[in-house]
Amino acid sequence: MAQPTLVVEDLRTWFYTKSGIVKAVDGVSFAVEPGKVMGLVGESGSGKSVTGFSIMGLVDPPGRVAGGRILFHGTDLASLSEEQMRAVRGKRIAMIFQDPMMTLNPVLRVDTQMIEAVQAHEAVSREEARRRARDALGQVGIPSPDERLAAYPHQFSGGMRQRVAIAIALLNRVELIIADEPTTALDVTIQGQILFEMQRLARETRTALVWITHDLSVVASLADEICVMYAGRIVERGTIDEVLDRPAHPYTAGLIGSVPSRNRRGSPLQQIPGVMPSLLSLPKGCAFRSRCARADAACGEDPPEIGFGGLQRARCVHPLVPAAAA
């Protein structure tokens, strides 16, 4: 087994507000190996995006990493200074945002932005940086890359702008990419093309990829492993086949049941009742118990993580499948 590119251990990212402490990420742990794709799934407010920003060192006040470790090839990113983190960010770790215009400057040509991204980390000539930019555009499937380098972001469609953002992430041959719902705003055809390209690039370049999304159908076709987040914690983890074929946590089953399926044509979609509790005042024990049909008094205590065979683990007192033998 290859050594993991990224190991997150007991990560806690809290926001210190006037109303109290918002525990957006509270004890999250996972690992990603080279060339593998980890899907981080959950509804809005579950903490998945804050997890990605924490890895990148992009959490702004009043938020901060309150505890845990973020090990990138053994180096704890949480302990680095801002100057040290800038040397890593963009050169060895990159992030793709949901809105490509968060990456692209609307008043600069694409070649200017991509060349600057290369020269900020390496002492190469402008010609060499431009060549790498052209190759990166071709790598993500943009036709006529030489011509498109001279264009401005507004001259690209939404899908093409996202491809440019992905190309910028690949410019410096990074070892880890954090992708924060980069295909949410794209149509299904373009989304499928980008998912295929990202999966291929991860395997060919041995780049570790953390794909953050609320869409289970996306990770089903892309990821190798999946972590399901709820109220700042990972409630279930395992391989794609283990978790999607045999979910152990009721929340995971609820997410799967709310996705349209050809196998249930004409049947109403399942719904998860209620809303996620406020992170300012999380109830003691399992945060999902107020929405769970299986909840009882035992759910008032923090549930332990139980194994179900293979890599599958879940935090639930009343799992949907039997636990593996000790």
N, C-alpha and C positions, 0 to 999 in steps of 0.2 A: 504494500500500500504506500502510495506517495505521501510525502510530508505535506500537510495542509499549507496552502498559501496564506489563509486567514483563519485565525482562531479567536472567536469572541467568547470571553469567559465572564459570566455574571455581570454583564454590562448594565449599569444603572445611569440613566440620563434624566435628571429632574429639572423642573422649571420652578424657580423660587419667586412666587408672585405675592402680591399683597393679600390675596385671599387664602394663600397656603401653598403647599408644595404639590405640584403636579408631577406625578411619577409616570412620565410618558413612556419610559423604558425601565423595567424593574426586574433585573435578574435574567437577562437574555443571554443564552449561550448557544453557539453553533460553530461549525468549521466548514471550510470550502477547500477542496483539493484542486490542484492545477488541472485545467481543462474541463472542470465540472461546473454545472449550473445549479445554484441553490435558489429555490423559489421561496420568497418571504411573502406570505399571504395573510390577508385580514381585511376587515372592513375599515372605513375611514375612522381615524382616531385610535387605531389599535397600537400605534407606535412603530409601524414598519418603516415609514419614511424617516422618522427621528433616528432610528437605528442606523440607516444609511448615512445620514448627516453626521452622526457621531463617529462613524468609521472614518469619514473624510475630514473630521475636525472642523465642521462647518456649523456647529450649534452656537447660536448667538445668545447673549444675555437676554433675559434672566436665566436661560438654561445653561447647564454645564454637565459634563460627565462626572457623576457623583461617586462612582465606584466601578470596579471591574477592570478587566484588561482587554485590549484590542491588539492581538499579536499578529503582526505582518512579517512572515519569515522570522519569527522569534523576537522582533522588536515591538515593544509596547507603544503603539501610536498615541495612546492617551497621555503618555509621559513626555512626549516631544514638545519643544517650544514651537511657537507659530512659525519662526524662521526655518526650523528643521522640518516642520510639516510641509511648508511650501516647496521644499526640495523634493519631497516624496509625491505630493499631490500634482497630478498632471504628468509626471515622469514615470512613476511606478504604479500609481493608483489613479483611476479616472472615474468620473461620474457622469452619467447621461440623465438629464432632467426630463421631466414630463413635457415641459414646454421648451422646444428647441431655441426659442428666442431668449431664454435665460442663458444660453450658451453663446449665441451669435449676436454680434453688434450690428444693428440695422444700418449703420452709416459707413461701414467698412466692407470692402470686397472680401469674398471668401478667401482668396489667396493670401491677403494681408493678415487675416486672423489666423489662418493655419500656419503660415510661415512664422509668425510671432510665437505660436504655441510650441513650435520646434526649437526655435532659437532661444527661448526662455530657459531651456534645460540643457541644450547642447551647443557647443561652439562649432557650428557648421555654416557653410556658405549659404547665401540666399538661394542659389541655384539648387543646391542639394536639398534644402528645406522645401523648395517648391516641388521638386521631383517626388519627395516623400508625400507631400500633400496630394499631388496628382494620383499617386499610387493608392493612397488611402481612399480617395473618392472612387476609384475603380474597384477597390476591394469591397465596398458596400453597394456596388451595383449602380452607380451614377453614370449614365452614358456621356460620352464626349467630355471626359474630366478636364482636359486642357481648356476647353471653352467655358465650362462651368466655374472654373477657378476665378475667372474674371467677372463673375456675376455678383450681385448683391443679394442678401438673404430674401428680400421681398420678391425677387425674380424666381424663387423656387416655390413649389407647392409645399403643403404641410409635410407630406411624406418625404419629399426630397430634403427639406430642411432638417428633418429628424435624421436622415441618412448622413447629412453633413455633420451633425452633432456627434453621431456615432463615429464617423471618420476622424474627427478631432480627438475623440477618446482613444483611438487606435494609433495616433500619430507617433507616439513615443514608445511603442511596443510595451505597453503597460502589462503588469502581471495580474492586476485585479481591476474589474470594472463593477461599479455599483450602478445599476440601471433602475431609476425610480419611475415606474409606470411610463416608459417612453413611447408606448404604442397606444395609449388609451384614447387619444384624440384622432387616431388614424382610421381609415376605412378598413374593412376586413381583409381585402385583397393585399393592400400595402402592409398591413400588420403581419399577415402570413409570410410575406417576402422577407420582412425585417427579422422575424423570429427565426426563419430558416437560416438567414445569413449570420445572425448572432450565434446560433448553435454551431454552425460550421466554423466560424472564426474562433470560437472558444476551443474547439477540438484541434484545429490546425495550429493555432498559436500557443496552446496550453495556457490560455488565459482563464483565470478563475472568474466566475460571473455570479453576482448576487442580483437576482431579478425580483424587484419589489412590485407587487400588483395586488389588486382585489379580485382579479379574474382567474378563476380556477381553470378555465379552458385554455388560457395562455400557458400556464405552467405545466399543464398536462402534456402539451406537445413540445415543451422546451426543456424543462428542468430534469435533473437527475434525482435530486432530493427536495423535500419541501418542509418548511417550518410554518405552522399556522399560529398567528398571533391574535391575542385577545386581551384588551385592557393592559397593554404594556408587557405581557408575558407570552412566552411560547407555550401553547397548550397541547400541541401535538407535533411530532416530527417523524420523519422516516423517508423511505424511497417513495417516488411517485406512485408506483404500483401498490405498495403497502397501504399508503394513506388513502388514496382515491378509491381503491377497490374494496378496502375493509376499514373504514374510519372507526377509530376507537372513541374519540371525544364527541359528545353530542353537538358541539359547536361546529366541528368539521363536517359532521353529517348534515347539519343544517345548511352550511354553505353549499355542499354538493347538491342537496335537494332543491336549492333555489336556482340551479342552473338548468335551462331548457335542455331536454334530452329527446332524441328520436325514439328512445325506448318507452317513453311515457306520453306519446302523442295523444292529445285530447284531455290529458289529466291536468288538474290545476297544480301550479308550482307550490312547493312547500314554503312556508314562511317561518322565520325566527321571530317569535313575538317580542315586543318591547324594544328598548334601546339599550346601548351599552351604558353602564353607570358612569358618572362623572369621575375622572381621574383625580379630582380633588378630594373625593370622599368615597373611596372604594370600600365595599363591604368586606368584613373579615371573612377569610376562607376563599372559596371559589367565586371569582367575580362574575361568572356566567350563571350562577345558580338562580337568580331572579328570572331568567329567561328559559330555564331548563325544565322539561317535563319530568326528569328523573331525579330532581333535587329533593333532598330531605335534610334532616338535622345534621347528618354526618358531613354535609357540604359546608358547614359553618367553620370547619378547620381547613387550613391550607392542604390541598390534595398532594400526595406524593407523586413522583414520576414513576410510572409503571411500564415495564417492558412487555411487548406483545410478540416477540420473535423477530429475528432480523434486526433492522435498525429502528423499528417503530417503537416510539415512546409517547406516552400521553399523561397529562396531569388530570386525573379524574377519579373520584371515589366510586362512581358507578359507570364504568366504561361499557361501550356497546359490544365489545368482543372480550372473550376471556383472556386473562393475562397469561403470559408464558410461564412455564414452570421455573422455579428458582434454580 
